[in-house]
Amino acid sequence: MLSAAAKMIALRLECRAVDPQRRPVSCLLSTRVEIVRARPIKVWMRQFAYPGGRGGFAGFSALLSVLAATSIAWAAEAPAEPPLPPPRPVEAEPAGPKPPNPSDTSSSAPTSSKEAPREAKEPDNCVERLRSAGFVVEPAETPRTGNELCRIEAPVRLLSIPVISRPETRIVLKEQPTLACAFAESLGHWLGDLVAPMLAGHLGSDLRAVHTGPGFECRNRNRAASGKLSAHAEGMAIDISHFELADGSKLGIKPDGEERREAAIAALRKAACGWFTTILGPGSDPSYANHLHVDLQKHGSSDRYRICD
């Protein structure tokens, strides 16, 4: 085996022409264990043989011996070709049904280019929720009007509601107003859970009936000829004119000078701010001088904003 020094051979040969009439030739070869570029042997012979032929064969033979030894050492120590990386594993197909092959499509499939209709949104169970709570309601249709913006979502006719503190007692809505179901739910709970017990505590008599307007009305705010639609146009408002008590008396919204009765109205009016977004009555505006208006219309971008006047 060749030593490490033999593996890294540095060969320097100098050649000079003996005959001074000829052009001097010098050459230098340094080899560091690498394959010499393929070149015609005649070129090498011209570089390393003396031009006059003296000693040319001996010098050339010595060069060939060195190159042969270098090639053998390089071949012995040259590393084998680096191994190729293992082939990439085949990715597993995602679970789930494969897409149908177009050629396997049944002839009964629709050929229309229109998209399939989207699934209908599940209806709100508002009516069932009201009936479970003891409300008496009837499904209603939105009255026909000339303004297409006047429409109610899930309209119902509210007939009566229970009193939470007295299950055997019911409150009748004489005018059977047509309301959006969501508003009927808020109105009914406000009357049965808060107004009835409050009036019974203030006046010593149970609430028997509530007199109101029709609920839905296709009109602008304050019945103006132009402007924004009223919450009535969506069934989200009600006007209350007076309450009817079990002792046969009537409690009007308009002040009548009786302190205890006016205090009862002021208390339920103030408490209504926790149930509705708008509460207007006597003192708010001349148009509300004789009734209490409550609605769930959204003011601005926040549903927490209240107008309690």
Secondary structure, DSSP 8 states (H G I E B T S, - for coil): ---HHHHS---------SSTTS----------S-------HHHHHHHHS-TT-TTHHHHHHHHHHHHHHHHHHHHHH-----------------SS-----GGG--TTS---SS-----------HHHHHHHTT-EEEE------S-TT---SSEEEEEEEEETTEEEEEEEETT--EEEHHHHHHHHHIIIIIIHHHHHHHHSS-EEEEEE--B----BGGG-SSSSB-GGGGT-EEEEEEEEETTS-EEESS--S-HHHHHHHHHHHHHGGGT-SEEE-TTT-GGGTTSEEEE---BTTBTT--EE-
